[in-house]
Amino acid sequence: MVALSNSKKPKAGIVDVIIAVILLVFSFTTLYPFLNLFFVSVSDIRDVVQNGGIILFPNDINFDAYSYVFRHAQLLSAYSFTILITVLGTILNLIMTTLGAYVLSSREMPGRNFLMTIVLITMFFSGGLIPTYLVVKSLHLVNTMWALILPGLVSTWLLILMRNFFQGIPMALRESARMDGASEIAILVRVILPLSLPMLATLALFYGVAHWNEYTGVVLYINNNKIVTLQVLLRNMYAAATMELDSERLPPPLDSVRAATVMVATLPIICVYPFLQKYFVQGMMVGSLKG
């Protein structure tokens, strides 16, 4: 028996090594596209052309593409505006989604199934592009940051996830708080929300990424060139670089400019995600368990 148990230990070690190798391969395939973008953004045009855009490591490192991007006069204002709508929009999204999910998760709420049906209908049938624009225009939101925040204030899918999470919290906690004289707002703030940090982090990540990547709303509702998000400005910068190819002042290689703009746009989100990853995975699993 001792010999048999000892013979199994090397097999377990081999399995661990195989699993580790597989995880390393998957990690590399996930990480390398970002590394390749960075390598292309700091590489010479000859290396990019010769390797077909796939670079394991740059031979000659230069930051001309980043210099071209960061010397734009409107970059700082675009960054500031994007951060503003991301932070403010995410806070309002969390408030409205949490309030709606709490009401729909309450068993004492009359007609909650009917309200949930109406919410689900909006998930499959939208109002349409032109009617939405007319509503935004009639509310005098065109050329304001509110046109980028209010139309998407609540996501139906995230509302359902939050509602499912609230339904998974024992109702005895609410009943005990009511017996102690707590109001519904007090129950939500003091009892429910402290237990909902994983779900709140999940919602914050989804809403935050959506606001950070805002492009379509700016194209539809913003006609003022002084009010642009980072994504729109970077797209305009890349388009300007293509137009400058025929001018006397040549820009950096287009592939390097494109890679630099992608890095500038995605790096803040990449830096934030590790801090929310634990809560994100936990919130997604718990929020989808109860339907």
N, C-alpha and C positions, 0 to 999 in steps of 0.2 A: 504493500500500500504506500509505503514511503517512497519507493522508487517510482510508482505511478504518479504520485503527486508532484514529485520533482521533475518528471518528464513533461508535465503540462506547463510548467513555468516558462520555458523558452518559447512555447507556442504563443502564450499570452503576450510575451514581449515582442514577438514578431508581428502579431496583430496590431499592437500599439504603434509599432514603427510604420506599418502600412497605412494605418489611419492618419498618423502624423504627416506622412508623405502626401497622401491625398489632400489633406487640409492645406498643406503648404502650396500644392499645385493650384487648388481653388483660390487661395489667397493671392497668389501671384497673378492669376488670370484676372482677378478682380482689381488688383492694385495697378497692374501694368498699364492699362489704358490711360490712367492719370499721369503715370510717370512718362509715358510716351508723349503725351500732350506737352508736358513740361520740357522734355528733351527737344521736341520739335520747336518749341517757342524760343529756345536758346541756341538753336543750331544754325549752321550756315546753310544757305539754299542748296549748295551742291550736295551736302550730305542728305538733305531731305529728298532731293530728286533722285539721287543714286539709290537710296534705300526704299524708295516708294512710300515715304511717309512713316516707315517703321524704323525706329532708331533705338538700339539697345543702350547706347550711351553716346552723347555728343562728342565729336572730336575737337571742334573749336567752339568754345562757349562765348556767346555774346548776348547782350540784353537790349539789342536795338529794337526788337519788337515791343518789349515792355516800356522802353523809353518813348516809343511812338504812341503807345496807349496812354501812358500817365502824363504826357505833356499836353493832353487835351484840356482846354480851359474849363469844360463843363463836367469833367469826370468827378470832381469833388462834390459838386451840387447834385449830380445824379446818384452818387453813393449816399449822400445825406437823405435825399428824397426817398430812395429805396429803403433805407433803414427805417425812416419814419413810417412809411406805409406798412412795412413788415411788422414793426413793434406795435404800432397803434392798431393795425388791422387784426393781428393775432390776438391781442388783448380783447378787442370787441368780439371777435369770433368765439373765443373761449367763454366769455360772459353769456352771449346769446345761446350758444350751443348747450352750455351747462344748464341754463334756466329752462330751455325747451325740453331737454332730456329728463330733467328732474320732474317736470310736470307730467310728461308722458309715461314716466315710470311709476307714478303714484297710482295705487289701486283705487283710491278714493276719488280720483278725478273722473267726473261724469263725462261720457262720450269720448274717452281717450282712444278707444279703438277706431272711432270714426275720424278723429284728428290724425291718428297714425296712418290711416288709409290715404287721407289727403296729402300727408307728407310724402308717402311712397309714390303717389302719382307724379309729384314734381320731380322725382328721381328718374322717371322714364319719359316724361313729356315736359319739355321746356317751353317757355313762352315764345321762343323764337328770337332771332337776332334783331330784326327791325322793331318789333314791339318793345323789346327791352331797351333799345336805344331811345325810342320815343318816350318811354317812362323816365329814363335817366334825364333826358332833355327837358321834359315837363317839370321835373323837380329841380331844375337849374343846377344840376351837378356836373354838367359838361365843363371841362377844363378845370376841374377841382380834384383833389386827391380822394374825395368821397366817392367819386364815380368808380374808383378802383377798389373800394372797400365795401360799400353798402350793398351792391348787387349780389355779391357772394358772401353775405354775412354769415350764413349758416349752410353747411354742407349736409345734405340729407344722409349720406353714408356715415359721416362722422357723428351725426346726431343719433343714428341708430346704434352705433357702437357705444356711445356714451349712455344711451338709455339701457342697453343690455347690461352694461357695467353696473349702473345704479340698481337694476333689478336683481343683480347678484348679491347686493348688500342685504343682510338680514333685515326684514321689516321690523323686527323687535327693537332695533336701535332707534328707529323713528318713533315707534310707539312709546318707548321709555322716555325719549326726549319730550314728547307731547305731554306725557303724564307729569313731567317736571315743569310744565308751563312754557316750553320753548315754542316760538313761532316757526313757520315753515322756513323762513329765511335763516333763522338761527340754526335750525336743523341742517339745512344745506351747508351753511358756512362752517359750523362747529363740529358736525358729525360726519356728513357725507364727504365733503371736499378733502379733509385730511386723509381719508381712506382712498381717495381717487387720484393721488399724485401720478401713478403710472399712466392712467388714462389721460390726464391733463397734459402730461409730457408728450404723449402720442399725438394728441390733437394739436398741440403747439407746433410740433415738428411738421405735420401735414400742412397746417395753415401757413406756417412761416415759410416753408419752401414754395408754396403756391404764390404768396405775395412777393417773395424774392424773385421769382421767375416771371413776374407780371410782364406781359408783352402785348397780348391781344387787347386788353382793356385800354392800354395807352394808345394803341393804333385807332381804336374805335371812338374813345371819348375825349382824348387830349389833342387839341390842335395848337397848343402853345409850346413852342420849341424850348422854352425855359423850364417846362415841367415834363421831364422825361425820367423813366426808370433806367437803371443800369443796363438792363438787357437791351432796351431800345437804343441807348447811346452806343453800346458796343457794336450792335448791328450796323448803325450808321457809320461808325468809325471804320468797320471792315469794308462797307460799301465805298466810303471815301478813299480808302487805300487802293481799291481796284480802279477808281477813276484817276488816281494820281500816277498810274503806271505810264500814262502818255505825257506827263508833265516833266519838266526839267528836274524837279526835286523828287527823286524816286523814294518811295516808302520801303520799309523792310519787306522781305518775301511774304507773299500773301498767306502761305501756309503757317509761317511763324506768327504773323499778326492774328490769324484765326485761332491758333493754339493759345496765344497770350490772352486774347479776349475771353476764351473759355476758362482759362485758369483764373483770371481776375474775377469772373462771375461765380465760379463754383467754390473757390477756396474758402470764403467765409462759412458756407454751409458745411463743408467738409470739417472745418475746425469746430463747429458747434455740435455736429452729430455724435462724436464719441461721448460727450457728456450726457446725452439723452438716450443712448443706445439701450442701456439696461431697462429704463422705464418704457422705451418704445416697444421692445420685444414683449415685455410683461403685459403692457397695456393691450397690445394687439391680440395676445392669446386669451386674456381674461375677457376682453370686450366682445369677442366673437364666440364665446362658449354658450351663451344663453340667447336664444332667438325669439 
